[in-house]
Amino acid sequence: MSGSKPANDVQVAVVGFGPSGAVAASLLGAEGIQTLAVDRDRAVYDKPRAIALDHEILRLFDNLGVAEPLSPHIAPFPASEHFGARGQLIRRIDMVREPYPLGYTPTMVFTQPPVEEILRAHARSYRSVVVELGTELRKLEQAPDGVTLELCGDQGTRNVTADYVIACDGASSAVRRQLGIGFDDLVFDEPWLVVDLRVNASGLAKLPRTAAQFCDPSRPTTYIVGPGSHRRFEIMLLPGEDPRAMEQPEQVWRLLARWLTPDDAALWRAASYRFHALVASKWREGRVFLAGDAAHQQPPFIGQGMCQGVRDVANLVWKLARVLRGASGEALLDTYQDERSAHVRELTSRIKAIGHVICERNPEAAAARDERILAEGGGVPRTITRQEIVPPLSSGLRADVPHAANGTLFPQPWLLTSGGRQLLDRVCGAGWRLVLRADSAVAWPSAIAARAAEIGLRMITIAEADHDQQPDILREESGVVTDWFTRHACAAAIVRPDHYVYGVAADEAGLAEMLSGLEARLR
């Protein structure tokens, strides 16, 4: 049409093609969104950095269809035993017991280079996604209707326009710096040495069978059991130690002498870091969004660093897709910062608290800490779960009527189907869902189904395994969802595409009101 605005080159540009950027590109590709992903580096870094992921992230990978090829590089994360100043066991951090709430092992370890290669290859498999490596962002400029990116790569220097930009370009993000966005410092700054090893049989025989946290005030140390022969030590550096000098092999083996000798393992990586707790003061500037390490950094004590970045893009992309389709207004995008910034800050404060316990250097304070932790368990080491540590969403797109279930992850049961046992998402897909409890006393009228369909919710009814087989009712194997409904005293749940609960209802009137509220907020 004469005088109409020319289309931008792409709908979304993703700057940075590490794990968060690759997942963002895949999620955009799955929505059919025209996407350009760029990264200045051509190859995946060949050494491990992130090492842990959880069931929320694996569920997302499975939704994308990539969990199976990743599985050879993933293993369960065993319990982490915490030892006090005298070497005594003071507590354990483990995962929740079966039946697992999301259908997968709740916490896992992985080897990053092959996992990242698979995530990149998967993103490239979408027809709407173009990936350009060896391409650097020089600058970006925003206009009311788009963002212009100046890129320099194999095609020389050129400009590309995008409706939106997702910056996944790491802790030293060029995008964040260009936007002038600073970090809020949550006050954690400790020097550590991270050592990755490939351990042989003789070495494996010397090491603990579980993960361990040595809360020794003379030298706090973390030990992580990775997949296969991969083992990691995270070792606190002491005042006066030169971080670069401590990376040298002779110093590394001196620090590891309590456990291993050079005959027991091959040194894969030794890198010194300062563990920080930083959160961007803004996550959105106009049409540009920060995600992953560009938006936040936290200490690694429960292995949530990469998980946080993947949560960011999983939260953002379905909202961008609705806005780009015209199904929702721009205001929906404001919930990204509301939800993710609050979640990251709360989780980081919990990780910091664990870190302060671990990093105590004063022997008297460490002894008092050990006594306090043991007293919390009634005089014996207690077990807490990693899943208790990760908070729900506390703000943003949630139902107006407060409820403890709002903002929590909705469970994923194994279903009993004619084709065998299958996970809920594989049978029903992700997307917006209205999940109903089949054995509830509530008789849901057809008007509810019609209203849900108008809003774009898929209606799912779930019953326990012994329920009569009916074509419109899904039977779950272990009562995970039925128990969840009982625990939350409700009979219906509206679940978002990222698997967080929008809200719950106990009766028809409550559900009808919640559907009206959701429709208004989405449109």
DOLO-356679 format. One record per residue: x, y, z of N, C-alpha, C, O in turn. Coordinates in pm, whole numbers, plus 50000, padded with zeros to 5 digits. Atoms other than C-alpha are relative to their C-alpha. Example, Ala and Ser with C-alpha at 12.3 -4.5 7.8 and 13.67 -1.06 7.14 Angstrom:
BEGIN
500894988150000512304955050780500905012050000501945011850066499184988149994513674989450714499235010950073499745022050090
% end
This chain:
BEGIN
500864988150000500005000050000500895012350000501885012950073499184988050012501365034149908500125007050135499135008750206499774992949876502945052150201500134991250122500384996450231499905008849883503015021350427501474998350038502374999649956498645001849947506035014950643500624987449942499984976949945499355012250048508554990750485500254990450116500534994750228499785010049896508934958250677501465000150043502365002649963498645001549952511974954150897500604987349941499874978449897499335011650059514574929050778499644987150074499434976750011500385011549920513754905351064499055004850109498975016750140500874996449889511224904051342500795001150131500575010450209499214999849877513724896051618501464997249966501764987949892498565002750007517514898751631500464995450137500155001650238499425005349877519304877851894501505002649994502184997549906498574996749995522734891451987500654991150105500354992350224499395009949910524874863852137499364986549977498144985049986500525013250037524554827052048500574989250091500884978150048499705010149899525554809752370498744992350033497784992749955501205007949969523044787052547498715008150002497715003849944501234992149995520514814752619499605004949861498435004349823500294995250134520804829252269499524989049908498614991149828500415011250085520534795052102498594995450036497804992349947501365003849960517434786252307499005010649956497915007349909500884989350047515914820352230499714998349851498564999449808500185001650144516484814551858499104988049969498264988749879500865011750021514894779751879498565002950035497654999249961501374996649961511854792752066499365009349898498185007749865500524991150104511454820451809499724992249872498704994349806500215008250119511894795351527498774991350012498044989549914501185008449979509244772751679498715008049983497665002349950501174991250021506854802651662499935005049856499005012349821499994995350138507764808651297500405014549985500095020749883499614985950001509254842851380501315001749923502284994449948498794997550079511804856451133501095005550093500955016350150499004997449897514974856851341501405000149941501734991849856498574999950030518614866451296500754998950131500575007150221499165001649882521064853551557501455002249959501924996449861498604997050034524624867151558500874997850124500424999150237499015001249892527754860351763501365003149940501674999149828498684996550053531244874151726500934988049995501854987849913499185012150002532774840151803499424990049901498214988949885500455009550100532634813351537499724986250057498884978850005500105013649948532944782351753499585000250146499785010050218500325001949858531604769652083501304999150079502254992650035498835001049912534114774152366500164985450039499204979050082499815014549991535674739652398500194994650141500534982950159499865004549861535794738252778498705003050076497965012050038501274998249929532954735453031500015012450086501025015850148500194988849907531644765853214498784997050087498934993550204501195004649926528024759653319500094984850016500664977949931499935014649978527624724753466498684994250048498524982050050501235005349940524104722053615498775005449928498775016749878501324995650046520524723653492498954992650082499264983150153501055006449921517174714453642498834995749913498844997649791501115006150074513884698253546499175010249924498595006849821500714989750075512264731053443500665002349864499985003849763499264997450124514984736153182499944987949907499804989549786500095011850085514944700153059498604998749941498444994149828501365000150054511164702853022499915009149878499295005649777499994990850114511694732752795500754993849882500294994649769499265006650107514344713752598499154989149934499194987449812500855010550055511884685052558498885006049916498525000549812501024993250080509184709152438500545003649862499815003349763499374996550128511634719652166500384987649919500734988749801499635012350070512314683052078501494997250001501984989849916498555001550001515984684652173500514992350122501714990150134499555006949878516054666052509500694986849968501684983250031499455013250030516774632352349501455000749950502304993550002498594999350042519944642152157500935005550109502135003050106499174994849891521154660352470500314989450106501304990650178499945009349887520684630152698501364993250020501724990950136498695006249972524124613852641500975008950076501955004050132499084990549937525734645152783499475005250134500015014750191500654995749877523484648253091499944988350096499764976850054500095010449897523494628853420499325005950123499335018150140500614994749878521624631653752501045007050088502195002850094499154992849905523094656354002499814993350136498734994250193500185006949872523724636054318499885009850115500125021850099500094991549882523134649154667501335006950026502395001749994498814992649960525574675254792500094999650152499215004750221499805000949855526924667855140500885011550046501955013949992499264988549948528074697955341500734995950127500134990850222499165003849887530944692555581500485012650071500905022350007499674988449921531694716655864501495001950023502324995549959498614996049975534884731556004500864988450048502074988250023499245011649951535894698656170499864987949908500254976849944500175011050093535014677755866498744991950024498534981749958501215007549967531694666556016498875003649903498785015049856501164997550085528534662955803499025008950075498615005650186500934991049933526234692255884498655000949929497655004449993501295000450070523524689755614500224994349862501344992649815499985004950138522634676255272499035008449919497965012149967500934994050096521104693454971499784989749891500724985549824500335011050091519314668054754498845004349912498395015749919501184997150080516484666054503498774993150061498904983750139501235005849948512844658354578499894985449955500504981349856500135014250030511824621954578498974997549888498185006349854500995004050100509854603454311498634998450066498564995750186500034996650142507354606854159500415014649979499925023750046499454986850022509224636654021498935009749948498145005949862501124991150032506984667453988499905004249855498805006849806500074996150142507944676153629500294988349907500414990149786499795011750083508554640653510501444996449975501734985349930498585002450023512334643753491500755000050133500245004750234499124998349884515194640153737500075014950032500375022949943500124985649971514874673353923501275008349980501185019949940498774992550024518554683353906501004991249928501104979249954499095007550086521194673153655501295007749981501365019850002498744994150045524774679453552500154997249851499584987749798499815002050143525894682953193501385005049960502025012550034498734995450056528974688352980499695010449894499055007249793500514988850079528594722252815500374999649852499485001749770499714998550145530504720852481499084991849909498514997649816500895007250091528524692252320498545004250012497815004249913501374995349982525254704752471499785012949923498755014649857500134987350070525844739352331500014998049849499285004949777499995003050144526684725051987498624995149954498134999249849501325005450036523374705951984498945011050003498095011649914500954988949994521414736852094500155009249880499165014049825499774991450118523034757151816499474993449873498814999949791500465007050120522344730751553498474999849994497885001249886501465000349997518724728551664499435013649958498475014249882500494986750038518254766251632500105002049848499215007749786499814998650145519644764851278498994991849920498774994649802500915008950074517104737851185498685006749964497945001549880501264993150031514214762851179500155008649875501135015949860499924992650126513484777950839500005015050022500575022449942500114985649978512754812050991501195005850075501225017750103498854995549922516094813951177501255000249912501574990349846498704998650068519334826851020501055002550108500865010950196498924998649902522564823451219501245005149928501654999549826498764994650056525654844451143501045000550111500935008550204498905000149904528804836351338501155008649947501175012149829498934990850042531954857451329499455013649966500025020849883500684987450031529614887251327499845008150128499285003350227499984991649880529984915851574499015011549987498895017749881500864988249995527434941951676500875012250028501545012850130499234987749980529054976151632499185010350079499675016350174500874990749926526134997651744498554997149962498274990449863501425001050033522364998951756499325013250028499725020850117500784987849985519865027051722498534996349996498094988449913501435003149993516205026251816499175011149936499525022949942501024991050050513255042151640498664994950053498614983850106501295004749949509565040051733499534986849941498794979450005500515012050067509005011951482501054989149980500794979449909499015010650018512234991751507501365004050054501565014950108498634997949953515904988551591500944997449881500794987549810498985001950104518814992951348501284995350066501785001650159498765005649947521864971551417501085001249893500874997049779498864999950089525214978451257500854987750031501394986450141499315012749982526864944551208501244999549912501255004749800498775001750078530384936151094500364985350001500584979450107499695014250009531124901150966500494996549862501105004749794499515004850129531824880550657499435008049883500045008749777500614991950106529474902650454500435014650008499825023249944499574986349980531384933750559499145006750106498515000050188500834992449905529664961150758498685003449933498655008649822501314997250057525944964350703499025002950113499285000150230501064997349904522764975850874498864990049982498494986549870501165008849999519924952750968498965006350092499325011650198501064994949913516564963751109499194988450056498964978449989500795010349931514534943451358498885006750077499005018150122501084994849915511234948051536500445000450146500155009950219499545001049862512864936851862501394993850002501784986849908498685005949980516314927251992500044993450138499574999050237499725006749872517194901652262501514999350014502194993149932498554999849977520674907452403500374988750095500104989350214499495011449923522194874552519501524999649990502124988949982498574999150032525744886952478500905000650123501965006950119499095003049892527134878152817500215011050102499645021950093499794991249885528394894753132500565013649960500275023650025499434987250046530324921552940499205005649884499755012349797500924996750109527304927852713500255013749936500195024150002499844987550075528014953652444498675007349989498625019649992501324993750010524274959652412499675007450128499235018950125500314993549872523864967052782500825012850016500325023150062499144988149988526804991052772499515011149909499475022849949500484989750092525455009052465498725006650050498495018450027501254994649947522105013252635500225007850130499315014550179499704992849878523845027352942499304994350123499035001650218500685006549888522185002053175501054994650097501964987450057499065004549899524024995653498499474988150078498344983750058500375011149914523974967353750499685005050140500325014350190500184998749856522484967554097500864989250065500734977450034499075009349934525144951754317499324994450125499035001950219500645006449886523594926654558501034995550104500714987750194498955001049898526874926154752500444985550024500194979750129499265012649984528704893654692501165000949904500975002949784498814998450084532264894554563501124991750061501804996150153499015009249944534554865054628500844993949887500294990349783499155006050104537574851654432500064984750014500314979550122499975014750000537434814754336500774995049879500885001949777499355007150110539364790654117499114988149964498784979950049500845011150049537254766853905500894990549921501544994549825499135010050061539024734653805499154988549947498414982350023500695011450061537594708953561501024989349964502094992349912499095011350019539184674453535499304988749928498094986949941500445013250049538824642453338500774989850084501984988450071499385008349897539474616853610500034985449955499034980349903499915014250038540734581353547499504991150114499094996150219500585009349903539694550053737500665001050136499975000450239499334999249871542344553454006499585012650075499425012550197500434987649937541314589454070498574999350048498265004150157501405001049961537584581854077499864992250131498984995150212500075008149878538234556054351500355008250124499965004550234499584991749886539714583554572498985010850036499015016350146500884988549984536904608854532498694996350066498284984750061501325002749943533584612254718499034995349892499154999049776500995005250095530654594154556498905010449972498255009949868500994989550020528374624254601500735013349982501945014350002499454986549998528884661254545500275003950145499684998250237499634996349864530414678354847500315014950008500805021049913499644986349969530794712455003500834999850127500324997050235499105000149885533794715055231500035014250057500745022950007500134986749941532914744755454501135002250100500895005350217498784999249919536464746155588500475014550000500815019849895499644985850002537324781355703501405002749947501705013849905498664997750054540934776255597500025000149848500925006049788500065000150145539904769855234498664993949955498634982049923501285005550048536194765855137500144994349859500775000449772499845007050128535894741354846498714992749965498084986550051501165007250053533064727654631500494988749910501444990549834499675011450087533234693454462498724995649930497714993249995501185003450081530814684554179500304987849915501354987049851499905012150082530284650854014499325002749866498095003449859500554997650132529864657453643499714987049926499904976249982500285012150078528824633153367501284992149972502354998049955498865008350034531134603753300501165002250095501005001350217498804998049918534654610953422500255014750032501305018250086499844985649977534114648753444499765003250148498705000050202500144995549862534714662753794500465014550009501395018749940499674985849984534834699153906500295003050147499594998250236499734994049870536424716254206499905015149986500445020949892500034985449990535604752254294500655003450134500164999650240499134998149884538234764854538500135014950028500535022749941499914985949964538104797754725501465004350008502294997450067498664994449991541204819154682500115008950125499145015150167499784993049874542714835354990500625013749974501225016049869499384986850017543824871355043501484998849968502214991250031498605000150039547144877854874500344990349889501434991149833499725009550109546844849454621499665006549866498595012349848500184994350133547254860654260499124990649918499534979349892500905009050072544264846654064500634993749876500404981949849499395005550123546294842453742501074989750035501194979449969498975009649960549174825353920499374987150050499924976250030500645011949944546744801554092499404991149891499044979749918500485008250111545554789553749501084990749945500774981449870498915007950056548974774653673499954985650054499624983650171500185014049961549084736353682500654996350133500064988850211499355004049874551594733753968499215004850121499144997950223500824994949890549384755454188498694992350011498224989350121501255007850000546224736754084500214986650069499424982750155499785013249940547724703154176500365001050148500104991850225499744998049857548944717354507498675001050076498524995450184501314998449934545364727254591499204987050001498404984750091500775012550011544014693354481500684988350073500134977350076499205011149944546664672854669499254992150106499554980350127500805007149900544154664154943499214988549938498884978850005500865009950065542194644054685500714992249888500534980149876499495006050124544214637154369501455004049975501965013950029498684996550053547644636654207499895001149848498884997049791500064999150146548484644053841499864986549931499444986049815500185013350061548514606253780498544995749996498184986349925501395004249987544804604753865499055006749901497925002249884500944992350082543364629753618500745008849901501915012149920499504990050096543894652153318499345013250029498115014050043500524986749974543504689153383499345005349873499995006849770500784995650116540774701753148499955015249994500135021249888500094985349995540384737753261500295004750142499874998350239499854993149872541524760453544499835014849973500615020949899500314986050027540024795153550499615006950130498815001650207500364992449880539834821353823498875009749968498845015749861501164991350015536634841053870499785007650130500225003450237500604993849883535114865954105498524996849994497845000549897501425003449995531694852654204499245012550044499455017750154500734987649976529324882254186498514997250021498014986449990501465000149995525674889654265499555013449943499465023450015500334987750071524594915454007498714998049920498504987449861501235000550078521214923253848499845013349929499995023949990500154987750078520604948453570498885008750059497845003750101501004990849946518724979353686498785000949909497685003849955501115000750096516594977053369500234988049909501364985249872499905011650089515844946453154499455003249861499614995549767500574995950129514064965152875500285014749979500075023050068499874986150044514934996952691499345000849865499944997349763500754999350125512285003152428499764986349941499024978249997500185012750071512484974252184501154990250023501264980149953498845008449971515634958952332499864994050139499545001050235500135007449874515614932552607501334993450034502014988149947498835007349950518484919052818499584986450052498514984950110500285013649950518654881852900501324993250034502384997149984498825007749964521074857253055501005008550077500625017550152498954993049925524414869853188500035014949969500585022750047500094985650027523774903353018499105006950101499235018950125500974994249906520984908453274500324996950146499855004050235499765003949861522324891053584501174990450012501494983149918498955009749966525174871953746499804996350146499545004950229500175004449863524924851054060501054989650035501594982949947499065010549959527214828654267499474986349957498264984749940500415012750062527164792454144499604989150098499574977350061500035010349897526414774754470498884989749987498974979050048500965010850029523274756354352499814998149849498824992449805499975002950143524084756553981498835005649921498244998649839501164994250068521404780753858500355010349893499455016449834499614989450092523424803753632499404998549861498715007649814500565001950133522514789053292498494998550006497795003149916501465001649986519044779553416499315013649997498275015349934500614986849995518334816053487499905006349861498885012349828500044994350134519244826653134498974993449912498285000249836501005007050079517084799752976498595003950047497695005349965501304995249951514194810053204499655013649942498515016349906500254986650055514614845653080499374999149861498315004849836500495000250139514154837252713498704992149988497874995249903501275007450001511394811852785498865009050044497745007749994501004990449954509524839452968499685010249892498535013949872500154988850094510084865352696499414996049866498575003249811500315002750141509614847252366498514998049975497995003049875501435001950028505984836252401499255013350005498235015149938500624986849994505114872152493500295007949872499395014449817499674993550127506984886052192499164994349886498685001749800500795006450107505174860751972498575005449998498025008049891501384994749994501754872952094499965014349948499055018049873500014986050042502674909352039500255001049849499605009049781499724999650144504134902851693498814995249917498624999749804501215004750071500934884151595498835009650015497825008149947501104990949975498794912751723498984994850098497905000550112500945005849905497164890751986500035007150135499085006250212499864992449875498414912552275500685013249970501385014749869499364987050013499504948352321501395000150061501804990650128498624998549952502984960852404500124998850151501184995150202499925000349853502134962652774500354986250053500944984950160499665013549956502474924852795501514998550017501964991150105498545001349995506214928952735500585006050128501695002550168499524994449874506544949553053500024989650111500754991250209500005010349895505764918253255501314992150000501604985150097498735007350004509134903953144500915004550113501374996350193499144995249891511164926253374499334997950135499994993850231500695001949872508494924953646500254986150056500564984450174499925013949955508664887253660501434995250019501774989650123498665005949995512254878853584500935007450096501735001050164499124992849909513984906553778499704996250144500624993950223500365003749862512044898554096500434985850031500914982950140499645014149979512644861154051501514998650018501974991650108498545000949992516384865453991500505005950131501405000350195499564993649875516754888954287499734991050119500574989750208500345008749888514964865054522500894987650001501424983850106499165011950004516874834454404501465003550033502144996150104498634996049971520164853354415500205002550149501254999250204499874997649855519494864054775500094986650074500824985550173499935013349938518924827254865501364993549973501944987250061498695005750033522084816554682501095007150081502035000850129499044992549920523994844454857500054994850143501124993350202500045004949862522824831655195500754986850013501484984650110499255012750000524144796955108501485002949984502324996750050498604996550022527354812854982500685005650124501835002450151499404994349879527924832455301500274989050104501264989650177499765011349911527554800155499501274992649958502114989250041498875007750053530064782655275501325007750015502355001950045498774992050010532554811555258500505005250134501455013150137499584995049869532884817655633501474996550026501854984850024498565002049982536634822355701500425000750146501524996550181499654998849859536524829456074499744986750070498604982150071500205013249940537084796556265498924999750108498144990250114501024999949895534934806656564498615001549941497684994749984501304998250065532114818856341499604987349925498424983849920500295012550072532404786756134499504989350096498574981850064500455009849901532064765256449498585003150045497764994050060501354996149961528984785056555499004997149888497884992749914500845003450116527564781156203499654985249999498504981649977500245014450003527964743456221499014995950108498114987850085500945003249891526194741956557498585004549964497624997349990501324994950036523344763456427499324991249895498154987949908500595008350107522824742556111499584986450055498514981550020500385012949941522834710056309498805001550091497934992850094501154997849913520404724856561498715001449919497644997249964501194998750087518034733356274499454986349961498274985049930500445013650031517914695756207499754991750124499684979450118500235007549876517294686756570501224992650048501114982450117498775006249955520924678056627500614990249902501694985049926499475008950103521364656956316499965007449866499165016549849500014993250130522184667155957498644998349930498184987049910501295001050070518924675455781500225001349850501275005949805499964999250146518194673255409499035010549952497855010149987500904990750068516794702555214500124997349850501144992249804499975002850144515914700554846500345012649922500015023849963499674988650087517254722454570498725006649950498715018749924501254994550051513654726754455499365009850099498615018650057500494990449901512814744754781500665013549983500085023850018499214987850006515474770554704499535009049886499615021349898500434992150116514094781654363498595005350027497674997450048501304994349964511184805954425499004999649885499394997149771500994998150106507914809954233500085014149943500855022449993500154986350047507054840554026499145007550101498075002850139500714992649895505954866954275499235012049946498515018650021500664988250056504664893554035499774997749851500134987249797500195001050144503634900153676498664994449961497644997450023501255005150056501044880953476499524988050082499794976550048500605010149913499254861953753498585004450030498245016150013501404996749969495614860353858499935010350112500805011050199500164989549900494314889354066499704994550139500105000350239500345005849870492954866754340501234992650053501684983049991498775006349950495964857254557499794985250034498734981350084500035014349964496724820154599501434995049999502254999449918498635005249988499824800654700500464993249872501674992349847499625006950123499724781954367500415009749889501145005949797499714990450107499954813554156501515002149987502215004550085498584997850024503384816853997500884987950023502094988750004499215012349985504464781254077500044992549868499264995449777499955008450120505454755853813498914989450009498794982550110501025010550001502554733553715500684986549975501564985549890499335012950015503494696853748499754993649864498814997249793500165007750123503954673453454499994985150033501024979550067500075014349967502704637953511500354991249880500324995649765499985010450102503394606353319498574995349980497894991950077501365004250033500164597153140499984985849950500934981249886500215013550052498844562453066499185001249872497995004549877500674998550129497974562552694500014986849925500684977249964500055012350081497194536652430501384996949942501664985449908498655002150052500774541552308501034998050110502234998350083499085001649888502264535752654500055012650086499275021850064499904988349912503324560352925500715011349927501765009349866499434988350066504024595152794499845012150091498925012850172500084987849922504694628952948498895009149947498575009249828501134991450033501864654352955500285009149882499455009949790499734990450109503564679952727500114993249865499774999049763499875007050128504284653752463498634996349944498454995249823501375003350044500584644952452499235012749964498495012949866500864988150013499134680052483500715012449948500055022449920499284988050040501884703952378500145009750117499675007150227499834989949894502844735152573498865010249984497715006550005501074990250020500904767352503499185002550126499444997050232500924997249889498154781252725499084987950022498554982349926500845011649968496214753752904499075003150118499445010350210500905000449885493204750753131499944985450042499404976949970499935013849952493764719353339498944998250108498885005850205501095002849907490764704453521500204986650068500744977250009499955012549925490584677753788498734992049971497634996849997501155007950046488324649853661499074995850112497854995850094500845005249892487094636953997499495010850093499035007950204500534989149919486144671254127498484999450002497854994349909501464999349990482564676554246499435010549906498225010849881500464989550090482394706254008499644994049865500434986549807500415004050136480464699453687500215012149911499445021749915499654988250080482074722953437499055001149881498974991749802500934998550113479494736653188500755001849869501925005649867499374998650132480184737252815500405014449973501305017049893499664985850020480254775052834501435002950044502105011649987498624998149954483544772653024500964995949889501935003049860499145004750108485094752252743500015009949883501065012649825500084990550110483854776852483500775012850031501475018249945499304987849961485204806552678501524997949997502275006449951498585003150001488574789852724500554999749858501645004849831499565000950139488794782452352500105013849936501015016249856499974986450055488004818752267501315007150038501885014649959498794993449951490964830052477501254993349946502334999249947498855007250054493224803652323500584989950096501754986150084499565010249905493434778852610499594986249952498464984249908500365014050025493574741552546499504994150131500184995050234500585005649878491304723752796500424985450015500264977449922499495013349971492774692552957499384995250130499405002550230500565005749878491054670153210500844987950040501084979049959499085010449952493254647453424499374992550116498794998550207500525008649894492234618153643501094990450046502124989049981499055010049951494024592053850499964987549914499074985849831499825011750087495144559053699498804990849999498514984649896501115009549992492104539153819498685005849950497654999349963501214993850054489594563053660499564992749874500394987849798500515006450121487334548653390500615006749876500725018949868499424994550123488914552353048498915007049919497905001049883500924992050082487144580252858500845008049902501945012449937499184993850104488314596452536500455014250033501505018549984499664986149973488344631952677500665002050136500825013350181499364999249869490034623853008501364992949994501464981549949498665005749995493774618053053500244993950137499965000150239499735006749872494804593053320501495000850031502334997349949498594998849960498024599753512500444987950080499644981350147499465012249941500294572653641500115000550152499794990850220499614999949858501244584553989499305010450085499735012950197500764990649917498724610554108500685013250024500325020250118499254987549978501124639954071499085012149992499125020850079500894988550017498484664253941498834999350097498445009550154501105001549906495654650254153500425004450140499685011650208499494995849869497764654654466500235015050005500005021450108499774985550006498684689854353498685007550018498635017250094501314993749983494994699254320499524998950145498995008650201500425001849861494274684754664500795009250093500225015550182499154991849914497214702654822499635014749992499725022050091500344985950019496094735854677498515002750010498075014049985501454998449978492354730154745499335006849882498585016449898500604994350121491354737454386499664988849902500054977349922500445009950098489844719754085500335004049858500094996449764499654995350135491084740553790501235008950010501415016250108498804991450005494364757253694500205005049859500114997449762499604994350129495234780853411501535000650000502145006350089498555001650007498814773753300500535007449877499995006049768499414991950105500974796953091500884991549908501214980149942499135007650090503124786052793501364996350059501984986750016498735003349936506224786753016499814991150123500734989350203500355009949897504464762353257499785005850138499624998350235500334993949871503904787553536498485001550013497785004049915501444999349975500464788153696499565014650001500065022650080500604986649998498484819453611499095001450121499165011450193500914999549886495824811353868499214987150012499234978849920500785012149975493564784554016498605003950047498365015250091501384997849956489874781154095499444987350061499854976250024500635011549934487764758554314498604997549948498044986849973501385001750046484404763954143499805007649869500705014649821500284994150130482724775853825500065015250002500605021449911500014985449993482224811753939501415005550006501745015449940498624995449990485864815354036500754998549870501555007149834499335002350127487024800653707499535010049894500345015349819500544990550098484694822653499500615013950022500955020849926499424987049968486004853653679501475000549959501955010649907498585000450035489604842653627500205000449849501135006949801499914999650145489044836753255499775014149947500465018549855500264986150042487594871753219501205008850028501595017149945498834992149965490564886553400501174997349906501875006649866498915003650091493034867553181499785006149862500705011649803500304994550132491294878052861500315014949994500905019849898499774985649997491424914552962501505003150004501955012449937498594997049985495094913053058500804996249876501805002649844499295004150122496174894752741499705009349884500565011649798500404992350119494264917152502500015015050023499695022649932
% end
